Amino acid sequence: MKEMTEAQRRARELLYEPAYRCDTDADARRAAEGFSEGYKDFLSRCKTEREVAAYAEEALKAAGYQLYDDRKAYAPGEKVYWIHQNKAVLCATIGSRSMEDGFHLVIAHIDSPRLDIRPNPLYEAAHFSLLKTHYYGGIRKYQWGTMPLAIHGVFTRADGSTVAVQVGEDAGDPVFCITDLLPHLGAEQNKRELADGIKGEELNVLIGSDAVADEEIKEKVKLQTMLLLHEKYGITEKDFTRAELEVVPAGRARDVGFDRSLVGGYGQDDRVDAYAALMAEIEAKDPAFTTVCVLADKEEIGSYGITGMGSAYTYDWLRQLCAGQGADPIRAFRASLCLSADVTAAYDPSWASAFEPQNGTYAGRGVAFFKYTGSRGKSGANDASAEQMGYLTRMMDAAGVSWQIGELGRIDLGGGGTVATEVAHAGIAVVDIGVPVLSMHSPFEVVSKNDLYMAYKAFSAFVAAQE
């Protein structure tokens, strides 16, 4: 073997270049492949916040978690959970150290960009039955046309009862779609800016064309649609005013690539981190610090609302956990550390001009840390301290976690935020971390299985930390 020169030895000691570890670590690659199987099932089954919350509750109960009772004190090692408004999940494993020594929190969000059915959505036009929608979160509207869509959600009926809806996912189900112009008639549409290729008011979902056989009825197709809905769900048109219905891409998550190294599917922002965080929390055993996993709603629209991280429910729950132990919540919050688990953009060679390569994050290189997010001059950012970054990266190195660090894209091109600012507002130190995603916010996002697995390993190391 050729002996290294002094310069080569010093370069190895002093220079830093993140590696694609799974390229050369067959065991890590096999572990990533195995972990992804459960994730793909989760991603296929859970396309709304309600569905994630129901999935999580089932998994938590199976793992021995108790429904939290604020009148009880819990001993080290006990596991508790709480479901908030059917759309957010809080779960914890009680640590052996005092809560005044701090919590270890991992917070991800489970809402994703989509189309919501409007309060008065149903109409008939040109012998078609259609639903009007209002987009939720930062979608690129042109991406939602001419693809199979499913409808998920709930109707609340006049008598107060609730009925769940999920149509478009099973093999025998019909699907729905948003139509677009043929290129032969698209000359005027082609002059539009890309953002307006399909406008918000054109995101109308085609749901039927059959009519009742009665010439006296003015809206025969609309009535036929309502007859079918009434027969299956016991609803009237008025019940749309109190419904919560989401239009999402139909179909299951899939392997991507000849080598099956990637996962493609809807809603990976941020269910990829939510799944990894939940699995790490479930597997926590006898932690030193009390571990808390929160799967929150409404991040895609600013974390507002009663189920968003701008609400008090997470911090109230932490205070209740402190009260059960007789711990001062102010001391606990000041000593705590949170991982704000949210995805970031993976460097895309087809759109390289949007990225700064030296500070990009790359699919397959591991979970990504972000010292800060925000836009322009770090506006709207949490900016983690050197001490917090040092503590976490040393932890990752000791646990064999492949990690990288970077920024969302080129400075002044755009930007984005996470729940980190809400957590910091509560006086809890927080660092952003997450899986790089290709085609983020599209109906079909793509992640590396290796990065998913490294996110799980990172969260597992964090909840198991002793110091």
C-alpha positions as CSV (number, residue, x, y, z in Angstrom):
1,M,0.0,0.0,0.0
2,K,1.3,3.4,-1.0
3,E,2.3,5.4,2.1
4,M,0.4,8.7,2.6
5,T,2.4,11.9,2.2
6,E,2.4,14.4,5.0
7,A,0.0,16.7,3.1
8,Q,-2.4,13.8,2.5
9,R,-2.3,12.9,6.2
10,R,-2.9,16.5,7.2
11,A,-5.7,16.8,4.7
12,R,-7.4,13.8,6.2
13,E,-7.1,15.3,9.7
14,L,-8.2,18.8,8.9
15,L,-10.5,18.9,5.9
16,Y,-14.2,18.0,6.0
17,E,-16.3,16.3,3.3
18,P,-19.6,14.5,4.1
19,A,-19.6,11.0,2.7
20,Y,-22.3,8.8,1.2
21,R,-21.8,6.2,4.0
22,C,-24.4,3.8,2.8
23,D,-22.5,3.4,-0.5
24,T,-19.8,1.4,1.3
25,D,-21.7,0.2,4.4
26,A,-23.8,-2.8,3.3
27,D,-25.2,-3.3,6.8
28,A,-26.5,0.2,7.0
29,R,-28.0,-0.1,3.5
30,R,-29.8,-3.3,4.4
31,A,-31.1,-1.7,7.6
32,A,-32.4,1.3,5.6
33,E,-34.2,-1.0,3.2
34,G,-35.9,-2.9,6.0
35,F,-36.9,0.3,7.9
36,S,-38.4,1.7,4.7
37,E,-41.0,-1.1,4.4
38,G,-42.9,0.0,7.4
39,Y,-42.6,3.6,6.4
40,K,-44.1,3.0,2.9
41,D,-47.1,1.3,4.5
42,F,-47.5,4.3,6.9
43,L,-47.2,6.8,4.1
44,S,-49.8,4.9,2.0
45,R,-52.3,4.7,4.9
46,C,-51.8,8.1,6.4
47,K,-52.6,11.0,4.0
48,T,-54.3,13.3,6.5
49,E,-53.6,14.5,10.0
50,R,-56.5,12.5,11.4
51,E,-55.2,9.3,9.8
52,V,-51.7,9.9,11.2
53,A,-53.1,10.5,14.7
54,A,-55.2,7.3,14.5
55,Y,-52.2,5.3,13.2
56,A,-50.0,6.7,16.0
57,E,-52.6,6.0,18.7
58,E,-52.8,2.4,17.6
59,A,-49.0,2.0,17.5
60,L,-48.6,3.7,20.9
61,K,-51.2,1.5,22.6
62,A,-49.6,-1.6,21.1
63,A,-46.3,-0.5,22.6
64,G,-47.7,-0.1,26.1
65,Y,-48.4,3.6,26.3
66,Q,-51.2,4.7,28.7
67,L,-53.6,7.5,27.9
68,Y,-52.3,10.4,29.9
69,D,-54.2,11.3,33.1
70,D,-53.1,14.7,34.6
71,R,-54.2,13.5,38.1
72,K,-51.5,10.9,38.2
73,A,-47.8,10.9,38.7
74,Y,-45.8,8.7,36.5
75,A,-42.6,6.7,37.4
76,P,-39.4,6.5,35.3
77,G,-39.9,4.2,32.4
78,E,-43.6,4.7,32.1
79,K,-45.0,5.7,28.7
80,V,-48.0,8.1,28.2
81,Y,-49.7,9.7,25.3
82,W,-52.4,12.2,24.4
83,I,-54.3,12.9,21.2
84,H,-55.2,16.5,20.7
85,Q,-58.4,17.3,18.7
86,N,-57.9,14.1,16.6
87,K,-55.1,15.9,14.7
88,A,-52.0,16.1,16.9
89,V,-50.1,13.5,18.9
90,L,-48.1,13.9,22.1
91,C,-46.3,11.0,23.7
92,A,-43.6,10.6,26.3
93,T,-41.4,8.2,28.1
94,I,-40.6,9.3,31.7
95,G,-36.9,9.6,32.4
96,S,-34.9,8.7,35.5
97,R,-33.6,12.2,35.9
98,S,-35.7,15.1,37.3
99,M,-37.7,17.0,34.7
100,E,-35.9,20.1,36.0
101,D,-32.9,18.6,34.2
102,G,-34.8,19.1,30.9
103,F,-36.8,17.2,28.4
104,H,-35.5,15.8,25.1
105,L,-38.2,16.8,22.6
106,V,-38.6,15.8,19.0
107,I,-41.3,17.7,17.1
108,A,-42.5,17.0,13.6
109,H,-45.6,18.1,11.7
110,I,-48.1,15.8,10.0
111,D,-50.0,18.2,7.8
112,S,-49.0,18.4,4.1
113,P,-49.9,20.6,1.2
114,R,-53.2,19.5,-0.4
115,L,-56.6,20.7,-1.7
116,D,-59.4,21.2,0.8
117,I,-63.1,21.0,-0.2
118,R,-64.8,24.4,0.2
119,P,-67.8,24.9,2.5
120,N,-70.3,25.1,-0.4
121,P,-68.4,23.0,-3.0
122,L,-70.9,20.9,-5.1
123,Y,-72.1,22.2,-8.4
124,E,-73.2,21.1,-11.9
125,A,-71.8,22.4,-15.2
126,A,-72.0,20.9,-18.7
127,H,-73.6,17.7,-17.4
128,F,-70.7,17.2,-15.0
129,S,-70.8,17.1,-11.2
130,L,-67.8,18.9,-9.6
131,L,-66.4,20.1,-6.3
132,K,-64.7,23.5,-5.7
133,T,-61.5,23.4,-3.7
134,H,-59.3,25.8,-1.7
135,Y,-55.6,24.8,-1.7
136,Y,-53.8,24.4,1.6
137,G,-50.2,25.3,2.0
138,G,-47.6,26.0,-0.6
139,I,-48.6,24.0,-3.6
140,R,-47.6,24.6,-7.2
141,K,-51.1,24.5,-8.6
142,Y,-50.2,23.3,-12.1
143,Q,-48.9,20.0,-10.6
144,W,-52.3,18.9,-9.5
145,G,-54.1,18.6,-12.9
146,T,-54.8,15.4,-14.8
147,M,-53.7,12.9,-12.1
148,P,-55.7,10.4,-10.0
149,L,-57.0,12.0,-6.8
150,A,-58.6,10.6,-3.7
151,I,-61.0,12.2,-1.1
152,H,-60.3,11.7,2.6
153,G,-62.0,13.2,5.6
154,V,-65.1,13.3,7.7
155,F,-68.7,14.6,7.5
156,T,-70.5,15.8,10.6
157,R,-74.2,15.2,10.1
158,A,-77.1,17.2,11.3
159,D,-77.7,14.8,14.3
160,G,-74.1,15.4,15.5
161,S,-72.7,12.0,14.4
162,T,-69.6,11.8,12.3
163,V,-68.8,9.6,9.3
164,A,-65.4,9.0,7.8
165,V,-64.8,9.2,4.1
166,Q,-62.0,7.6,2.1
167,V,-62.5,7.1,-1.6
168,G,-59.9,6.5,-4.3
169,E,-57.3,4.3,-2.5
170,D,-58.6,0.8,-2.8
171,A,-58.2,-1.2,-6.1
172,G,-62.0,-1.2,-6.7
173,D,-62.5,2.5,-5.9
174,P,-63.2,5.2,-8.4
175,V,-60.8,8.1,-8.4
176,F,-61.3,11.8,-9.2
177,C,-59.3,14.4,-11.2
178,I,-58.8,18.0,-12.1
179,T,-59.0,18.5,-15.9
180,D,-56.7,20.6,-18.1
181,L,-56.7,22.0,-21.6
182,L,-55.5,20.0,-24.6
183,P,-52.4,21.5,-26.2
184,H,-54.4,22.2,-29.4
185,L,-56.5,24.8,-27.5
186,G,-53.8,25.9,-25.1
187,A,-52.4,29.0,-26.9
188,E,-53.9,31.5,-24.4
189,Q,-53.1,29.4,-21.4
190,N,-49.5,29.0,-22.6
191,K,-49.0,32.8,-22.2
192,R,-49.7,32.6,-18.5
193,E,-46.9,32.7,-15.9
194,L,-46.1,29.2,-14.6
195,A,-47.6,29.9,-11.2
196,D,-50.9,30.5,-12.9
197,G,-50.8,27.6,-15.4
198,I,-53.8,26.4,-13.4
199,K,-55.4,29.1,-11.2
200,G,-56.9,28.5,-7.8
201,E,-60.4,28.9,-9.0
202,E,-59.7,26.3,-11.7
203,L,-58.8,23.5,-9.2
204,N,-62.2,22.0,-9.5
205,V,-62.5,18.2,-9.0
206,L,-64.5,16.1,-11.4
207,I,-66.7,13.6,-9.5
208,G,-69.4,12.4,-11.8
209,S,-71.6,12.8,-14.9
210,D,-74.7,10.5,-14.4
211,A,-78.1,12.2,-14.1
212,V,-81.4,11.3,-12.5
213,A,-84.1,10.4,-15.1
214,D,-86.4,13.2,-14.4
215,E,-86.7,16.2,-16.8
216,E,-88.4,18.3,-14.1
217,I,-85.2,18.4,-12.0
218,K,-83.0,21.4,-12.9
219,E,-79.6,19.9,-11.7
220,K,-80.0,16.3,-12.6
221,V,-76.3,15.3,-12.3
222,K,-75.8,17.1,-9.0
223,L,-78.8,15.4,-7.6
224,Q,-77.6,12.0,-8.8
225,T,-74.3,12.7,-7.0
226,M,-76.1,13.6,-3.8
227,L,-78.3,10.5,-4.0
228,L,-75.1,8.3,-4.1
229,L,-73.6,10.2,-1.2
230,H,-76.7,10.0,0.9
231,E,-77.0,6.3,0.3
232,K,-73.4,5.7,1.4
233,Y,-72.9,8.3,4.1
234,G,-76.4,9.4,5.1
235,I,-75.6,13.1,4.3
236,T,-77.3,16.0,2.6
237,E,-75.7,18.8,0.7
238,K,-75.9,21.0,3.8
239,D,-73.6,18.6,5.5
240,F,-70.7,19.9,3.3
241,T,-70.8,23.1,5.4
242,R,-69.7,21.2,8.4
243,A,-67.4,18.7,6.7
244,E,-63.6,18.3,6.7
245,L,-62.6,16.8,3.4
246,E,-59.2,16.7,1.8
247,V,-58.3,16.0,-1.8
248,V,-54.9,14.1,-2.0
249,P,-53.1,12.1,-4.7
250,A,-54.5,8.6,-5.0
251,G,-52.2,5.5,-4.7
252,R,-49.6,4.0,-2.6
253,A,-46.0,5.0,-1.9
254,R,-43.6,3.3,-4.2
255,D,-39.9,2.4,-4.5
256,V,-38.1,4.7,-7.0
257,G,-35.2,3.7,-9.2
258,F,-33.9,0.4,-10.6
259,D,-32.0,-0.1,-7.4
260,R,-35.1,0.8,-5.2
261,S,-33.0,3.1,-3.2
262,L,-35.6,5.9,-3.0
263,V,-39.2,6.2,-1.8
264,G,-41.7,8.2,-3.8
265,G,-45.1,9.3,-2.6
266,Y,-47.4,12.0,-1.3
267,G,-47.0,13.8,2.0
268,Q,-43.4,13.1,2.9
269,D,-43.1,16.7,4.1
270,D,-43.2,16.1,6.9
271,R,-44.4,12.6,7.5
272,V,-41.0,11.2,6.8
273,D,-39.6,12.8,9.9
274,A,-42.8,12.1,11.9
275,Y,-42.6,8.4,11.2
276,A,-38.9,8.2,12.2
277,A,-39.5,10.3,15.3
278,L,-42.5,8.2,16.4
279,M,-40.6,4.9,15.9
280,A,-37.6,6.2,17.9
281,E,-39.9,7.3,20.7
282,I,-41.8,4.0,20.8
283,E,-38.5,2.1,21.2
284,A,-37.2,4.4,24.0
285,K,-36.4,2.3,27.1
286,D,-35.5,3.7,30.5
287,P,-34.2,7.1,29.2
288,A,-32.2,9.4,31.5
289,F,-34.1,12.5,30.3
290,T,-37.9,12.4,29.8
291,T,-38.4,12.0,26.1
292,V,-41.3,13.7,24.3
293,C,-42.4,13.3,20.7
294,V,-45.0,15.7,19.3
295,L,-46.6,15.3,15.9
296,A,-48.2,18.6,15.2
297,D,-50.7,20.1,12.7
298,K,-50.9,23.3,10.7
299,E,-47.2,23.9,10.1
300,E,-47.8,24.3,6.4
301,I,-50.0,27.4,7.1
302,G,-47.9,29.0,9.8
303,S,-48.6,26.8,12.8
304,Y,-51.7,28.7,13.6
305,G,-54.9,27.2,15.0
306,I,-55.6,25.1,18.0
307,T,-53.6,22.1,16.7
308,G,-50.6,24.1,15.5
309,M,-47.4,24.7,17.5
310,G,-48.4,28.3,17.9
311,S,-51.1,27.0,20.3
312,A,-50.5,26.3,24.0
313,Y,-51.4,22.6,24.0
314,T,-47.8,21.2,23.8
315,Y,-46.4,23.5,26.4
316,D,-49.4,23.0,28.7
317,W,-48.8,19.2,28.5
318,L,-45.2,19.7,29.3
319,R,-46.2,21.8,32.3
320,Q,-48.6,19.1,33.4
321,L,-45.8,16.5,33.2
322,C,-43.7,18.7,35.4
323,A,-46.5,19.2,37.9
324,G,-46.9,15.5,38.2
325,Q,-43.3,15.3,39.4
326,G,-43.3,18.5,41.4
327,A,-40.8,20.0,39.0
328,D,-40.6,23.7,38.2
329,P,-41.6,24.1,34.5
330,I,-39.5,27.2,34.0
331,R,-36.3,25.3,35.1
332,A,-37.4,22.4,32.9
333,F,-37.9,24.5,29.8
334,R,-34.6,26.3,30.2
335,A,-32.7,23.0,30.5
336,S,-34.5,21.3,27.6
337,L,-33.4,20.7,24.1
338,C,-35.7,20.2,21.1
339,L,-35.1,18.7,17.6
340,S,-37.4,20.6,15.2
341,A,-37.8,17.7,12.7
342,D,-38.7,19.0,9.3
343,V,-37.6,18.2,5.8
344,T,-35.3,20.3,3.6
345,A,-34.7,20.5,-0.1
346,A,-32.4,17.9,-1.6
347,Y,-29.9,19.3,-4.1
348,D,-31.4,18.6,-7.6
349,P,-29.0,18.5,-10.5
350,S,-31.8,19.2,-12.9
351,W,-32.4,22.5,-11.1
352,A,-28.9,23.2,-9.9
353,S,-29.1,27.0,-10.3
354,A,-31.5,27.1,-7.3
355,F,-28.8,25.7,-5.0
356,E,-25.4,26.7,-3.6
357,P,-23.6,23.4,-4.0
358,Q,-21.2,23.8,-1.1
359,N,-24.1,24.4,1.3
360,G,-26.7,22.2,-0.2
361,T,-28.0,19.0,1.4
362,Y,-27.9,15.9,-0.7
363,A,-30.2,12.8,-0.9
364,G,-28.3,9.8,0.3
365,R,-25.8,11.6,2.4
366,G,-27.7,11.3,5.7
367,V,-30.0,13.4,7.9
368,A,-29.5,17.1,7.5
369,F,-28.9,19.7,10.3
370,F,-29.8,23.3,9.8
371,K,-28.4,25.9,12.2
372,Y,-30.9,28.3,10.8
373,T,-33.7,28.5,8.3
374,G,-35.7,31.6,7.4
375,S,-35.2,33.8,4.3
376,R,-33.1,36.8,3.2
377,G,-31.1,37.9,6.3
378,K,-32.2,34.9,8.3
379,S,-35.7,36.5,8.7
380,G,-38.1,34.2,10.5
381,A,-35.3,31.9,11.6
382,N,-34.3,30.2,14.8
383,D,-30.5,30.3,14.9
384,A,-29.1,27.5,17.0
385,S,-26.0,28.1,19.1
386,A,-22.6,26.6,18.6
387,E,-22.9,24.8,21.8
388,Q,-26.2,23.1,20.8
389,M,-24.8,22.2,17.4
390,G,-21.6,20.8,19.0
391,Y,-23.6,18.7,21.5
392,L,-25.8,17.2,18.8
393,T,-23.1,16.5,16.2
394,R,-20.8,14.8,18.8
395,M,-23.8,12.7,19.7
396,M,-24.5,11.7,16.1
397,D,-20.8,10.8,15.5
398,A,-20.7,8.6,18.6
399,A,-23.9,6.8,17.5
400,G,-22.7,6.2,13.9
401,V,-25.3,8.5,12.3
402,S,-24.5,9.9,8.9
403,W,-25.3,13.6,8.9
404,Q,-24.7,16.7,6.8
405,I,-25.4,20.4,7.3
406,G,-26.5,23.1,4.9
407,E,-29.1,25.6,3.8
408,L,-32.3,25.4,1.9
409,G,-31.0,27.0,-1.3
410,R,-29.3,30.1,-2.7
411,I,-29.4,33.2,-0.5
412,D,-32.3,35.6,-1.5
413,L,-33.9,33.1,-3.9
414,G,-36.6,32.2,-1.4
415,G,-36.6,30.5,2.0
416,G,-38.7,28.6,4.4
417,G,-39.5,28.1,8.1
418,T,-40.2,25.4,10.6
419,V,-41.8,25.1,14.1
420,A,-38.4,26.0,15.6
421,T,-39.4,29.6,16.1
422,E,-42.5,28.6,18.1
423,V,-40.5,26.3,20.3
424,A,-37.9,28.9,20.9
425,H,-40.6,31.4,21.9
426,A,-41.5,29.1,24.8
427,G,-37.9,29.3,26.0
428,I,-36.7,25.9,24.8
429,A,-33.5,25.6,22.9
430,V,-34.1,24.1,19.5
431,V,-32.2,22.8,16.4
432,D,-33.6,22.0,13.0
433,I,-33.0,18.6,11.5
434,G,-34.6,16.6,8.8
435,V,-34.6,14.4,5.7
436,P,-33.7,16.0,2.3
437,V,-36.6,15.8,-0.2
438,L,-36.7,16.0,-4.0
439,S,-39.8,17.7,-5.5
440,M,-40.9,19.0,-2.1
441,H,-44.6,20.1,-1.9
442,S,-45.4,18.2,-5.0
443,P,-48.0,15.4,-5.2
444,F,-45.1,12.9,-5.5
445,E,-42.1,13.7,-3.3
446,V,-38.9,11.6,-3.2
447,V,-36.5,10.7,-0.4
448,S,-33.6,8.4,0.1
449,K,-34.1,5.3,2.2
450,N,-30.7,5.9,3.7
451,D,-31.6,9.4,4.9
452,L,-34.9,8.1,6.4
453,Y,-33.0,5.5,8.3
454,M,-30.4,8.0,9.5
455,A,-33.1,10.3,10.7
456,Y,-34.5,7.4,12.8
457,K,-31.0,6.7,14.1
458,A,-30.5,10.3,15.0
459,F,-33.8,10.5,16.9
460,S,-33.0,7.2,18.6
461,A,-29.6,8.6,19.8
462,F,-31.2,11.8,21.0
463,V,-33.9,10.0,23.1
464,A,-31.2,7.6,24.5
465,A,-28.8,10.4,25.5
466,Q,-27.4,10.1,29.1
467,E,-25.8,13.5,29.3
